[in-house]
Amino acid sequence: MQNINKKIYSLLPLIIGLIFIAACSKKDIGIPESREIIHLDEYHGQKISDPYRWLEDFTNDEVKEWVRLQNNYSQKFVKNRFQKSIKQDLELIWTSEYVSTPFKVQDKIFYYFNTGKLEQNRLMIRDCESCPERILIDPNNFSNDGTVSLASVSVSPNAEWIAFAKSDGGSDWRTWKIMNISSGEILDDEIEWSKFSGAEWSPDSSGFFYRKYLKPDGEELLDLNSSPKLMFHVIGTNQINDQIIIWNKNDPLLSSSITVSDDGQYKILYTEKGTDERNLISISRYEDEGFISIIDEFVASYTFIDSEDNYLWFLTDHMAPNRKVVRLDFNNLNLGFEEIISETASSIRSVDLINQSFVINYLDDTFSNIKYFSKDGKKMGSLKLESLGTISGLAGKKEDESIFYSFTNFKQPTQIYKLNLLTGGSELFWEENLTNFDPNNYETRLEFFPSKDGTLIPLHITHKKNLQIDSKTPVLLYGYGGFNISILPRFSKRYLAWMNQGGVFAMANLRGGAEYGKSWHEQGMLLNKQNVFDDFAYAAKFLHANKIGSPKSTSIQGRSNGGLLVGAVMLQNPDLFGFAIPQVGVMDMLRFNKFTIGWAWESDYGSPENLDDFKNLYAYSPYHNIQADVCYPPTLITTSDRDDRVVPSHSYKFAARLQNLQSCDNAIMLRVETRSGHGAGIPRNKLINEIADIYGTALSFTQKN
């Protein structure tokens, strides 16, 4: 016994040394210290620890210093040979010109343009179809560094005025200004504290409707946004005199908006609750004061299409998950809605009434299929396409004889066509030409794989032709899966840069989106959210089973709700991926509803205040499901310091806990962009640097051997 004790005592210095090394190892390799403060919240009788609550005060000096140290730490891994190569490639790719799909108001044509080197896109105008183009608004003059962007525009019906909104540093807050289109004069009018709003003009172009929130009492990037007012602004007046149209004081979670019919005869009042697709509808003649309630319960989604005389057409999913077109007779409202175009096996993405006929964009296994119908619902033909892809921009008015639309897919950069609705013919108006790029050198295909419950999930796979694909091939798997949003085949410069490094890009159309209508969304929301995570994991398993990469060579990426997706799936399947990229993610599922507009997401996620929802949210919440005895894949978490939609504290808290509980040497990195928000309006150079950093780091970890 004494000998045993002697041996133990003799080993004490070594044991103490090993403990000291283990305790200091993270500090020694430069991981910033994330102090823990005991904090407990109680949910339905259960105590939940939140030791990094202090990071929620993300404008605090201590938190800013923590962020600075985190950025310094991540830079040790970001600077590598792949990053340099990708950045050089992106600089070359991004020199191509950009043109958006034009839209017409009266005889004027508007579109966005970039030379390929500007930080922000300019808004251009042609005063007539044969007139030369000129710059209408150049947001590159808004700031020296390009971080103030042109967020939205709305042209008055008479095409004399344009309301335009600025975003400062990527914030969702908008400041609206008004310009005289002919003279370029900007009026003194300034509309502040507007958010998630367009500008809907009155028929006489005297003013517009918009949504306004109360000025925050505290930090404008953090405070809860609720109880918005629907306002009307008369041009040439001070905002303080704007009229309140609707203010739901008794239910601060309701928001309202107005659409004015093209003929100026009707105004349609929408009432929504959060991001729920279901809404209430009220209608009135434009000059009437009050509204007539048409839909007074949250049972379905209704979207106004157009009107003519006493008829109004709507797109709805009421008793039609894939949506249908219905008609309402305003002179005989007791008849209710009459079905004009029935639901089909394909979901409807959009509908517009152009040249006296309906132009309907259907989705067939994620690809656009354009069909024409008469106003009484008779089939009139379809738009012929040379290849499968995504059609956007099909918008116009009943009297238009021609419109513009864009076409793209994973290997085809954007092409813009002018469609003659009288002959049905299309002619190429503009196409994106990238330096040293030939679409024939790439291939893309659609596969279907069974998820955990057997549901078939679409998976798009794109890469260079003749690429030798095996278990070592770098694979980038992207997903979203939520909020009834369809992720469709589109060409992307960022994914091209990945493929140019010899990688495979794969995109899974997970449940929770709208690719297959309302039922597809419902299968991936609320208590069904785990289906989305399973779909994503099984996409990776399908790829690996078919020798397309392996767990070591596969990176996963998602933004916002997709950041939540990546966070949840990497924790549930830590051995399935070689690198994880959760971007601007919703990571704390017990407090997402406490900041800015987070409460609105309860329609998709549920509420932590509800017991069943709490159990479900807590089961997959990335922040709460990190384990101390698990080796997680190398991870680069990204966010922005001015993200006031998914506040950066989600990513901060997730990074801090993941770094402290990581049980192996796989690096957990946090990259925080400055003067940037949730993603919109990012300047060219910041975007290139971000993409190069992310993909370069992913390749440096997955292609070590």
VOPANU-861740 format. One record per residue (C-alpha): x, y, z; residue in three letters. Coordinates in steps of 0.2 Angstrom, whole numbers, plus 2048, in hexadecimal, padded with zeros to 3 digits. Each point is the difference from the previous one (the first is absolute). Layout:
REM residues N
XYZALA;...
***
This chain:
REM residues 705
800800800MET;80E80C804GLN;8097FC7F0ASN;7F08047F7ILE;7FE810809ASN;8128047FCLYS;7FD7FD7EELYS;7F180B800ILE;80980E809TYR;80E7FF7F4SER;7F48017F1LEU;7F780F807LEU;80B80D7F7PRO;7FD7F87F0LEU;7ED7FE803ILE;7FF812806ILE;80A8057F0GLY;7F47F77F5LEU;7F1808808ILE;8088117FEPHE;8047FD7EEILE;7EE7FA7FDALA;7F980F808ALA;80C80C7F7CYS;8007F87EFSER;7F280A7F9LYS;808810807LYS;8117FB7F9ASP;7FA7FE7EEILE;7F8811801GLY;7ED7FC802ILE;7F9810808PRO;7F97FD812GLU;7ED800801SER;7FC803812ARG;7F17F7807GLU;7F480880CILE;7F37F6809ILE;7EF8047F9HIS;7F17F5801LEU;7EF8027F8ASP;7F17F6804GLU;7F57F97F2TYR;7F17F5805HIS;8087FB811GLY;8117FC7F8GLN;81080A804LYS;80A8047F0ILE;812807801SER;80580E7F6ASP;812804805PRO;80380C7F1TYR;7F180B802ARG;80C80F801TRP;8047FE7EELEU;7EF8057FCGLU;805812803ASP;80A8007F0PHE;8028137FFTHR;809800811ASN;813804800ASP;8047F0808GLU;7F77F67F3VAL;80880A7F2LYS;8117FC807GLU;7FB7ED801TRP;7FB8017EEVAL;8118087FBARG;8097F2808LEU;7F57F37F8GLN;8038087EFASN;813800803ASN;7FF7EE805TYR;7F67FB7F0SER;80D8097F5GLN;80D7F3805LYS;7F67F37F6PHE;7F880B7F3VAL;8118067F8LYS;8057F07F5ASN;8047FC7EEARG;7EE7FB7FCPHE;7F9811806GLN;80D8097F5LYS;7FB7F67F1SER;7EE802802ILE;801813803LYS;80A8017F0GLN;7F37F67F7ASP;7F280A807LEU;8088117FBGLU;8007F97EELEU;7EF7F9801ILE;7F9811807TRP;80680B7F2THR;7F17FB7F5SER;7F280C7FEGLU;7EF7FE809TYR;7EF8057FAVAL;7F07FC80ASER;7EF7FC7F7THR;7F98107FAPRO;7EF806806PHE;7F580D7F8LYS;7F580E806VAL;7F780A7F3GLN;80D8027F2ASP;80F7FF80CLYS;80B7F1802ILE;80A7FD810PHE;80E7F4804TYR;80F7FE80BTYR;8128007F9PHE;8117FD806ASN;8108017F5THR;8077F180BGLY;80B80B80ALYS;7F480B809LEU;7FC7FD812GLU;7EE8037FEGLN;7F47FE7F1ASN;7FA8107F8ARG;7ED8027FCLEU;7FF8057EDMET;7F28077F6ILE;7FB8017EEARG;7F380E7FEASP;7F97F67F1CYS;8037F07F7GLU;80C8087F3SER;80780D80CCYS;8127FE807PRO;8037FA811GLU;80580C80EARG;8047FE813ILE;7F180380BLEU;8077FC811ILE;8127FB804ASP;8027F9811PRO;8138007FEASN;7FE813805ASN;7F77FC810PHE;8107FC80ASER;8137FF7FDASN;8017ED804ASP;7F07FA7F7GLY;7F87FA810THR;7F080B7FEVAL;7F57F87F3SER;7F18037F5LEU;7F47F4808ALA;7F08037F7SER;7F780B7F3VAL;7EE8037FBSER;7FB80A7F1VAL;7F080A800SER;7F27FC7F4PRO;80380F7F5ASN;8137FC800ALA;804812806GLU;8067FB811TRP;80A7F2808ILE;8017FC812ALA;8117F8805PHE;8067F8811ALA;811800807LYS;8077F380BSER;80F80580CASP;80D7F3802GLY;7F47F17FBGLY;7F380580DSER;7ED7FB7FDASP;7FC812805TRP;7FC80B7F1ARG;8008127FDTHR;7F58057F1TRP;80380F7F4LYS;7F78067F1ILE;8078067EFMET;7F98087F1ASN;8047F47F2ILE;80280D7F3SER;80A80D809SER;8097F580CGLY;7FB80C80EGLU;7FF7F7811ILE;7F280880BLEU;803804813ASP;7F47F2805ASP;8087F380BGLU;7F77F1806ILE;8087F880FGLU;7FE7F080BTRP;7F87F67F1SER;8047ED800LYS;7FA7F17F5PHE;7F680C7F5SER;7FE8067EFGLY;7F98107FAALA;7EE7FE7F8GLU;7FB80F7F6TRP;7EF8087FFSER;7F88007EFPRO;8028127FEASP;8137FF805SER;7FE80D80ESER;8077F480DGLY;8037EF806PHE;7FC7F380EPHE;80E7F980ATYR;8037F7811ARG;80880880ELYS;8067FA811TYR;80280A810LEU;811808803LYS;80A7F380BPRO;802805812ASP;8107F8801GLY;80D7F87F4GLU;7F88027EEGLU;8097F07FALEU;7F97F680FLEU;7EF806806ASP;7F17F67FDLEU;7F68067F1ASN;7ED7FE802SER;7F080A7FESER;8038087EFPRO;7F680E7F9LYS;7F98007EELEU;8038127FAMET;7FD80C7F2PHE;80C80D7FAHIS;7FC80F7F5VAL;80F8057F6ILE;807811804GLY;7FB7FF813THR;8087FC810ASN;7FF7EE806GLN;7F9806811ILE;7F08047F6ASN;7FE7EF7F9ASP;7EF7F8802GLN;7FE7F080AILE;7F57F47F6ILE;8017F080BILE;8087FE811TRP;7FC7EF809ASN;803806811LYS;7F67F2808ASN;80B7F37F7ASP;8128067FEPRO;8057F07F6LEU;7F48057F2LEU;80680A7F1SER;7F78077F1SER;8048057EESER;7F68077F2ILE;8017FC7EDTHR;7F880B7F4VAL;7F97F97F0SER;8088057EFASP;7F08087FBASP;7FF80B810GLY;7EE7F9804GLN;8047F680FTYR;80B7FF80FLYS;8037EF808ILE;8057FF813LEU;80A7F2806TYR;8027FB812THR;80E7F4804GLU;8077F9810LYS;8127FD7FFGLY;8077F67F2THR;7F07F57FFASP;7FA7FF7EEGLU;7EE800806ARG;7F8811800ASN;7F080B801LEU;7FA8097F1ILE;7F5810800SER;7FB80A7F0ILE;7F98117FCSER;7FE80B7F1ARG;80F80C801TYR;7F680F804GLU;7F67F880EASP;806803812GLU;7FB7EF807GLY;8057EE7FBPHE;7F47F17FEILE;8077F0808SER;8027F27F4ILE;80A7F3809ILE;7FF803813ASP;8097F0807GLU;8127FA7FEPHE;7FB7F17F5VAL;80A8027F0ALA;80B80B7F6SER;7F880C7F3TYR;80B80B7F4THR;7F780D7F5PHE;8057FE7EEILE;7F680D7F6ASP;7EF8077FDSER;7F48067F2GLU;7F0809802ASP;7F77F780EASN;80B7F0800TYR;80F7FD80BLEU;80C7F17FETRP;80A7F880EPHE;80D7F2802LEU;7FB7F580FTHR;8057EF808ASP;7EF7FF809HIS;7FB7ED7FDMET;80E8007F3ALA;8127FD807PRO;8078037EFASN;7F68107FEARG;7F28057F4LYS;7F98107F8VAL;7EF806806VAL;7F580F7FCARG;7F680B80ALEU;7F180B7FAASP;80181080APHE;7EE8047FBASN;7FA7EF807ASN;80B7FC80ELEU;7F37F3807ASN;8057F47F2LEU;8127FF808GLY;80F7FA7F6PHE;7FE7F77EFGLU;80D7F47FBGLU;8078057EFILE;8107F67FEILE;8017F080ASER;80E7F980BGLU;80B7F37F7THR;80E7F4805ALA;80D80E7FDSER;80080F80DSER;7FE8127FAILE;80E80B803ARG;7F98107F9SER;7F18077F6VAL;7FE8107F6ASP;7F38077F4LEU;8098067F1ILE;7F98057EFASN;7EF7FA805GLN;8057EE805SER;8087F880FPHE;8127FB800VAL;8037F380DILE;8117FA806ASN;7FE7EE805TYR;80E7F6809LEU;8037EE7F9ASP;80D7F880BASP;807811804THR;8018057EDPHE;7F580E7F9SER;7F27FC7F4ASN;7F780F7F9ILE;7EE7FE7FALYS;7F380D7FATYR;7ED800804PHE;7F280B7FBSER;7F780B80DLYS;7F37F3801ASP;80C7F2803GLY;8027F87EFLYS;8127F97FBLYS;80880A7F3MET;8117F87FEGLY;811801808SER;8128087FFLEU;80C7F67F7LYS;8117FE809LEU;8107F87F8GLU;8057F9811SER;7FB7FE812LEU;80280E80CGLY;7F880E80ATHR;7F680E7F8ILE;7FE811809SER;7FA8117FDGLY;7EF7FC7F7LEU;7F780F805ALA;7F680D7F6GLY;7EF8087FELYS;7F07FB7F7LYS;80480B7F1GLU;8127FB7FEASP;8047F77F0GLU;8127FC805SER;8097FD810ILE;8127FB806PHE;8047F0809TYR;8117F8805SER;8057EE7FFPHE;80E7F780ATHR;8067EF806ASN;80F7FA80APHE;80B8007F0LYS;7F880E7F6GLN;803812805PRO;7F180C800THR;7F88037EFGLN;7F380D7FEILE;7F37FE7F2TYR;7F280C7F9LYS;7F07F67FELEU;7F48057F2ASN;7EF7FB808LEU;7F78027EFLEU;80B7F47F7THR;8077F680EGLY;8128027FAGLY;80F80580BSER;80F8097FBGLU;81080180ALEU;802812808PHE;8107FD80ATRP;80A7F2807GLU;80E7FF80DGLU;8117FC7F8ASN;80D7FB80DLEU;8138007FCTHR;8077EF7FCASN;7EF7F7803PHE;7F77F47F5ASP;7F17F8806PRO;8037F17F5ASN;80F7FC80CASN;7F47FC80ETYR;7F27F4803GLU;7F180080CTHR;7F37F3804ARG;7F27FD80CLEU;7FF7F080BGLU;7F37FA80CPHE;8057F8811PHE;7F57F880DPRO;80180A811SER;7FF7F7811LYS;7ED7FD7FEASP;8017FB7EEGLY;7FA8117F9THR;8098047EFLEU;80B810801ILE;8068097F0PRO;813802800LEU;80980B7F2HIS;8127FB7FDILE;80B80B7F6THR;8137FF7FBHIS;80D8027F2LYS;7FE7F37F2LYS;80C7F1800ASN;804804813LEU;8077F0808GLN;7F47FE80EILE;8047F580FASP;800800813SER;80D80D801LYS;7F780D7F5THR;7FB810809PRO;7ED801801VAL;7F680F805LEU;7EF7FC806LEU;7F480E802TYR;7EE801807GLY;7F380B808TYR;7EF7F7803GLY;7F480D808GLY;7F480E7FFPHE;7F77FA7F0ASN;8108067F6ILE;8057F77F1SER;8127FE7FCILE;8017FF7EDLEU;80D7FC7F3PRO;80A8107FDARG;8118047FAPHE;80C80680ESER;8118087FFLYS;8047F9811ARG;7FC7EE7FBTYR;80A8027F0LEU;80F80580AALA;7FE7F080ATRP;7FE7F57F1MET;80F8087F8ASN;80A7F980FGLN;7FB7EE7FAGLY;7F180080CGLY;7EE7F97FEVAL;7F280B805PHE;7F07F8806ALA;7F0808805MET;7F27F7809ALA;7EE8067FFASN;7FB7FC812LEU;7EF800807ARG;7FA810808GLY;8028097EFGLY;7F38037F3ALA;8067F57F2GLU;7F27F4801TYR;7F380C807GLY;7F8803811LYS;8017ED806SER;8138017FCTRP;80280F80CHIS;7F57F880DGLU;80A7F0801GLN;81080A805GLY;7F880D80CMET;7FC800813LEU;8007EF807LEU;8057F97EFASN;81080A800LYS;80B7F0803GLN;7FB7FA7EFASN;80B80F7F8VAL;80F7FB80APHE;7FE7ED7FBASP;7FE8057EEASP;81080A800PHE;80A7F2809ALA;7F97F37F4TYR;80580B7F1ALA;8127FE806ALA;7FE7ED803LYS;7F97FE7EEPHE;80F80A7F9LEU;80C7F580AHIS;7F87F07FBALA;8028057EEASN;812803802LYS;7FE8137FFILE;80B80680DGLY;8017F9812SER;7FD807812PRO;812806800LYS;7FE80A7F0SER;7EE807802THR;7FD811805SER;7EE806805ILE;7F98127FEGLN;7F0809804GLY;7FB812804ARG;7F480780DSER;7F37F2802ASN;80D7F67F6GLY;80D80580DGLY;7F47F780DLEU;8007F17F4LEU;8137FF800VAL;801802812GLY;7F37F3805ALA;8067F37F3VAL;813801804MET;7FC7FD813LEU;7F47F27FCGLN;80C7F87F3ASN;812806805PRO;8087F27F7ASP;7F78037EFLEU;8098107FBPHE;8128067FEGLY;7FB813802PHE;7F180A805ALA;7FC8127FBILE;7F180680APRO;7FD8127FAGLN;7F580E809VAL;7F77F1808GLY;7F27FF80DVAL;8097F780DMET;7F7803811ASP;7EF7F97FDMET;7FA805811LEU;8038127FEARG;7FE8037EDPHE;7F0809803ASN;80780D80CLYS;80980B7F3PHE;7FB80B7F2THR;7F47F67F4ILE;8047EF808GLY;7EF7FE807TRP;7F97FF7EEALA;8097F07FDTRP;7F57F780DGLU;7F47FB7F2SER;80E7F57F9ASP;8097FB810TYR;7F380180EGLY;801809810SER;80B7FC80FPRO;7F280680BGLU;7F57F17FAASN;8057EF808LEU;8007F57F1ASP;80980D7F6ASP;80D80280DPHE;8037ED801LYS;8038007EDASN;80A810800LEU;80B7FB80ETYR;8037EF7F8ALA;8098077F1TYR;805812805SER;8138017FBPRO;80580A80FTYR;7F97F480CHIS;8057F07F8ASN;813801800ILE;8077F180AGLN;811800809ALA;8067EF7FBASP;7FD8027EDVAL;80D8047F3CYS;7F780C7F4TYR;8068047EEPRO;80A8107FDPRO;7F480E7FFTHR;8008127FALEU;7F2809807ILE;7FC8117F7THR;7F580F804THR;8008137FFSER;80180D80DASP;7F18097F9ARG;7F57F27FDASP;7EF805808ASP;7F67F27F9ARG;8097F1807VAL;80A80A80DVAL;8127FB801PRO;7FF7FA812SER;7F97F07FAHIS;8107FC7F7SER;80B80780ETYR;7F87F580ELYS;8017F17F5PHE;8128037FCALA;805803812ALA;7F77F0806ARG;8067F57F2LEU;812806802GLN;8007FC813ASN;7F87EF7FELEU;8097FA7F1GLN;8087F0805SER;80D7FF7F2CYS;80C80B7F6ASP;7F48047F2ASN;8008137FFALA;7F080A804ILE;8018117F8MET;7F680F800LEU;80080D7F2ARG;7F7810803VAL;7FE80D7F2GLU;7FF812804THR;7F580D7F8ARG;7F57F27FASER;7EF7F9804GLY;7F67F07FCHIS;8067FF7EEGLY;7F880D7F5ALA;80A80E7F9GLY;8117F9804ILE;80D80A7F6PRO;8097F67F2ARG;811800808ASN;7F97FA811LYS;7F77F27F7LEU;80F7FA7F7ILE;80A800810ASN;7F37F7809GLU;7FE7F27F3ILE;8127FE7FEALA;8037FE813ASP;7F27F4803ILE;8037F47F1TYR;813802802GLY;7FF7FA812THR;7F47F27FCALA;80C7F97F3LEU;80F80280BSER;7F87F580DPHE;7F87F37F4THR;80F7FF7F4GLN;80E7FD80CLYS;8067F07F9ASN;
***
